[in-house]
Amino acid sequence: MDFTEIKDLVLDQGRVFSEFKKANDERFKTLEKEFAEVYIKANRPSINFKDDGSDFEAKEHKRAFLGYLRSGKERDLGVKGMATDNGPNGGFLVPNQIDSVISKALRDLSPMRQLAKVIKIETGDYSMLHSVGGTGYSWVGERQDRPQTDAARFMELKPAMGEIYASPAVTQRLLDDNSFDLENWLIDELAEAFGEGEGVAFISGDGVNKPRGILTYDVASTADGVRDERAIQYVASGAAGAFAASNPSDKLIKLVHSLKPRYRINAHWTMNTNTLEQIRTFKTTAGEYIWKQGLEAGKPDTLLGYPVHEDENMPDIAANSLSIAFGDFQRGYTIVDRNTAMLRDPFTAKPHVLFYTTKRVGAGMRDFRAIKLMKFAAS
């Protein structure tokens, strides 16, 4: 190979390397550009980002409210006195954060709040429509006339509303103590008081200035579609004030199957501890208990395969008592809540400061076919 050929080869290799370098430079530039775009997108606020200061305002409102509890200075809260249809006259709305924690504590204390449907409202009234007759239908041939079918029937239901109040007291010296956990103390006091009052009302409240309880509605032994649409069906236990002497669990099975299959999917039992104590002794013909303990932490005990919730507000077994309820409480019973309001009273019980707190609560039956009762009677 002479000098000229070697020179041409070197030049060709140089040209190839130059083209390779140029191509790679272009590729690196493209990668850098794409990486920069990915980086920008990754650090861009999400589409749900809302920089309106709402979280800051909520925290400030809560801080101001706690300041109002300690000092009583209305200017700390920065809101005007309220009308009597919204809370105590001259009182203030409890911040949503605290109100929601109180509601959660109430749910933990009240078995019925765990089972029923709970709705938050902003106005003083609430009503709901319930279908009591399905839309009619008919089978037809390809060329047959199609006359109008029966329309669905509805009834309007209004949960009975009432105002529950509590007035916990604490000394001003304790309020001035910054190490005193005022917020949690207040939540515990209100939840305890409200929970006790609501628990009774959800079971046996008469609907006069309080919720109407599930045991205060008319009852009948007739099946769905036969009895009045505003009555709850009951199954008799087989003996006055007791379970039947023989095969007592048979009536529990009958109670389960008095509920239509679509309601049994989310059905629960509720009864008090004395009633449950008796049922826990019932056995099948094979000698197995019909009550089963929950095998995992947080899992409820079961009776005939359905979860059991103890509610001490359910009555003890007695003649004609309605001591057991079974059904889909989410569909059958509705609880309605309004915001909590408070009035700080440093004058009535010196040296204590009273926190007069009210909450509008309503409740009532929504679907009378979704819950069944056991009546301790022969028939």
Stockholm file with secondary structure:
# STOCKHOLM 1.0

chainA/1-379         MDFTEIKDLVLDQGRVFSEFKKANDERFKTLEKEFAEVYIKANRPSINFKDDGSDFEAKEHKRAFLGYLRSGKERDLGVKGMATDNGPNGGFLVPNQIDSVISKALRDLSPMRQLAKVIKIETGDYSMLHSVGGTGYSWVGERQDRPQTDAARFMELKPAMGEIYASPAVTQRLLDDNSFDLENWLIDELAEAFGEGEGVAFISGDGVNKPRGILTYDVASTADGVRDERAIQYVASGAAGAFAASNPSDKLIKLVHSLKPRYRINAHWTMNTNTLEQIRTFKTTAGEYIWKQGLEAGKPDTLLGYPVHEDENMPDIAANSLSIAFGDFQRGYTIVDRNTAMLRDPFTAKPHVLFYTTKRVGAGMRDFRAIKLMKFAAS
#=GR chainA/1-379 SS CCHHHHHHHHHHHHHHHHHHHHHHHHHHHHHHHHHHHHHHHHTSCCTTCCCSSHHHHHHHHHHHHHHHHHHCCGGGTTCCCCCTTTSSTTCEECCHHHHHHHHHHHHHHCHHHHHSEEEECSSSCCCEEEEEECCCCCCCCTTSCCCCCCCCEEEEECCEEEEEEECCEEEHHHHHCTTSCHHHHHHHHHHHHHHHHHHHHHHHCBSSSSCBCGGGSEEESSCTTTSCTTEEEEEECEETTEECSSCTHHHHHHHHHTSCHHHHTTCEEEECHHHHHHHTTCBCTTSCBSEECCSSTTCCCEETTEEEEECTTSCCSCTTCEEEEEECHHHHEEEEEEEEEEEEESSTTTTEEEEEEEEEEEEEESCTTSEEEEECSCC
#=GC SS_cons         CCHHHHHHHHHHHHHHHHHHHHHHHHHHHHHHHHHHHHHHHHTSCCTTCCCSSHHHHHHHHHHHHHHHHHHCCGGGTTCCCCCTTTSSTTCEECCHHHHHHHHHHHHHHCHHHHHSEEEECSSSCCCEEEEEECCCCCCCCTTSCCCCCCCCEEEEECCEEEEEEECCEEEHHHHHCTTSCHHHHHHHHHHHHHHHHHHHHHHHCBSSSSCBCGGGSEEESSCTTTSCTTEEEEEECEETTEECSSCTHHHHHHHHHTSCHHHHTTCEEEECHHHHHHHTTCBCTTSCBSEECCSSTTCCCEETTEEEEECTTSCCSCTTCEEEEEECHHHHEEEEEEEEEEEEESSTTTTEEEEEEEEEEEEEESCTTSEEEEECSCC
//
